[in-house]
C-alpha cells in the first residue's frame, strides 16, 4: 500500500474489540517509535505502555476517551532534556514537535499492521501524574488507544474525509 493510501485509510478509531495486541505487534510499533526522526536526533521523548489490567484501569480513570482498547500508549515530551534542540534565533524548544513526530510514526505503523488507534488529547494530566508519578515533568502530547477496530460499533467519523482546500493553508512564496 502506498503511503498516501495508508494515510487516507487511517481513521480515528473509537470502538475496539477486546482482542489483544500481540507482543510482536507491540514490538513493531515500538520499533517505529525508535526510528522516528527528531531534531538533531536527540529523542527527547518518553513513551509509556499500558496493557496490564492494573495499568489500564488506572489510565482509563484519567480519560473517558479510551474506547475500551486493550492497549494504551502515552507520549511525553521532555522539554528539559539537556540534549533537546533549541532554535538559537528565538529559543523555540523542539521537544513537543519531536514527540508529535514519534507519536505519528506510532499511529501510522499501527495502520500498516492492521491495527487501529486514535490520537487522544482529552485526558486529565493531573490525574495521570498522580496515578503514574513517572510522567511528572513531561509535556503529555497524546494518548493512543490501540487495538482491533469493532466496526459494528462505529467506523470513521462523518468528518473523516472533510479536508480544507490546499489553497486555504498552502502558500508558495
C-alpha positions as CSV (number, residue, x, y, z in Angstrom):
1,X,0.0,0.0,0.0
2,X,1.3,3.4,-0.8
3,X,1.9,6.0,1.9
4,X,-1.0,8.2,0.6
5,X,-3.3,5.1,0.6
6,X,-2.2,4.2,4.1
7,X,-2.7,7.8,5.4
8,X,-6.1,8.1,3.7
9,X,-7.3,4.8,5.0
10,X,-6.3,5.5,8.6
11,X,-9.0,7.0,10.8
12,X,-9.6,7.8,14.4
13,X,-11.0,4.6,15.8
14,X,-13.4,5.0,18.7
15,X,-14.5,1.3,19.1
16,X,-12.3,-1.6,19.8
17,X,-12.7,-5.4,20.2
18,X,-11.1,-7.0,23.3
19,X,-8.6,-8.9,21.0
20,X,-5.2,-8.2,22.5
21,X,-2.3,-6.6,20.6
22,X,0.4,-9.3,20.3
23,X,3.9,-8.9,21.6
24,X,5.2,-9.0,18.0
25,X,2.8,-6.2,17.0
26,X,3.8,-4.1,20.1
27,X,7.5,-4.7,19.3
28,X,6.9,-3.4,15.7
29,X,5.1,-0.4,17.0
30,X,7.9,0.4,19.3
31,X,10.5,0.0,16.6
32,X,8.6,2.6,14.5
33,X,8.9,4.9,17.6
34,X,12.6,4.1,17.9
35,X,13.4,5.0,14.3
36,X,11.3,8.2,14.2
37,X,13.3,11.4,13.4
38,X,13.8,14.1,16.0
39,X,15.7,17.4,15.9
40,X,19.4,16.6,15.9
41,X,18.3,13.0,16.8
42,X,18.2,13.9,20.5
43,X,15.0,11.9,21.1
44,X,13.6,14.0,24.0
45,X,10.6,11.7,24.2
46,X,9.2,9.3,26.7
47,X,6.7,6.5,25.8
48,X,4.6,4.7,28.4
49,X,2.8,1.5,27.5
50,X,-0.3,0.4,29.5
51,X,-1.5,-3.1,28.9
52,X,-1.7,-4.8,32.3
53,X,-5.2,-4.8,33.8
54,X,-4.0,-2.7,36.7
55,X,-2.3,-0.1,34.5
56,X,-5.3,0.0,32.1
57,X,-7.7,0.6,35.0
58,X,-5.6,3.5,36.3
59,X,-5.1,5.2,32.9
60,X,-8.7,4.7,31.9
61,X,-9.7,6.6,35.0
62,X,-7.9,9.6,33.6
63,X,-9.9,9.9,30.4
64,X,-13.3,8.9,29.0
65,X,-11.6,8.5,25.6
66,X,-10.0,5.1,26.0
67,X,-12.8,3.4,23.9
68,X,-12.2,0.0,25.6
69,X,-8.9,-0.5,23.8
70,X,-6.7,-3.4,25.1
71,X,-3.6,-1.2,24.8
72,X,-3.0,2.4,25.6
73,X,0.2,4.2,24.8
74,X,1.1,7.7,26.1
75,X,3.7,10.0,24.6
76,X,5.5,12.7,26.5
77,X,8.0,15.4,25.6
78,X,11.0,16.2,27.8
79,X,11.5,19.9,27.2
80,X,14.1,19.9,29.9
81,X,16.3,17.2,28.3
82,X,19.9,18.5,28.2
83,X,20.3,17.5,24.6
84,X,17.0,18.9,23.2
85,X,17.4,21.1,20.2
86,X,16.5,24.8,21.0
87,X,16.4,27.1,18.0
88,X,19.0,29.8,18.6
89,X,17.2,32.6,16.9
90,X,14.1,32.5,19.1
91,X,14.6,29.8,21.8
92,X,11.9,27.5,20.5
93,X,12.3,24.1,22.1
94,X,11.8,21.2,19.7
95,X,10.7,18.5,22.3
96,X,6.9,18.8,21.7
97,X,7.3,18.7,18.0
98,X,9.7,15.7,18.3
99,X,7.2,13.9,20.5
100,X,4.5,14.5,17.9
101,X,6.6,13.1,15.1
102,X,7.3,10.0,17.2
103,X,3.6,9.6,18.0
104,X,2.7,10.0,14.3
105,X,5.1,7.2,13.4
106,X,3.4,5.0,16.0
107,X,0.0,5.9,14.6
108,X,0.9,5.1,11.0
109,X,2.7,1.9,11.9
110,X,-0.4,0.7,13.7
111,X,-2.4,1.3,10.5
112,X,0.3,-0.6,8.5
113,X,0.0,-3.5,10.9
114,X,-3.8,-3.7,10.5
115,X,-4.3,-2.2,14.0
116,X,-6.4,0.9,14.8
117,X,-5.8,3.9,17.1
118,X,-6.8,7.4,17.6
119,X,-4.8,10.4,18.9
120,X,-6.4,11.4,22.2
121,X,-5.6,14.8,23.8
122,X,-8.6,14.8,26.1
123,X,-7.2,13.5,29.4
124,X,-6.6,14.8,32.8
125,X,-2.8,15.4,33.1
126,X,-3.0,16.0,36.9
127,X,-4.7,12.6,37.3
128,X,-2.2,10.9,35.1
129,X,0.7,12.5,37.1
130,X,-0.9,11.3,40.3
131,X,-1.6,7.8,39.1
132,X,1.8,7.5,37.3
133,X,4.4,9.7,39.0
134,X,7.0,8.8,36.4
135,X,5.0,11.1,34.0
136,X,5.6,14.2,36.1
137,X,7.8,16.8,34.3
138,X,6.8,15.7,30.8
139,X,4.5,17.5,28.4
140,X,2.0,14.8,27.6
141,X,1.2,15.2,23.9
142,X,-1.1,12.2,23.2
143,X,-2.7,9.0,24.4
144,X,-3.3,6.3,21.9
145,X,-5.9,3.7,22.5
146,X,-4.7,0.8,20.2
147,X,-6.2,-2.5,19.1
148,X,-8.5,-4.0,16.5
149,X,-11.5,-1.9,15.4
150,X,-15.0,-3.0,16.2
151,X,-16.6,-1.7,13.0
152,X,-20.1,-2.8,14.1
153,X,-19.8,-0.3,16.9
154,X,-18.7,2.6,14.7
155,X,-16.2,3.4,11.9
156,X,-14.7,6.7,10.7
157,X,-16.3,9.9,11.8
158,X,-18.5,11.6,9.2
159,X,-15.9,14.3,9.1
160,X,-13.1,11.9,8.3
161,X,-12.9,12.8,4.6
162,X,-13.5,16.5,5.0
163,X,-10.4,18.5,4.1
164,X,-9.7,22.2,3.5
165,X,-8.6,23.1,0.0
166,X,-4.8,23.3,-0.2
167,X,-5.2,27.0,-1.1
168,X,-6.5,27.6,2.4
169,X,-3.3,26.7,4.1
170,X,-0.5,26.4,1.5
171,X,1.2,29.5,0.2
172,X,4.0,29.3,-2.3
173,X,6.5,32.1,-2.0
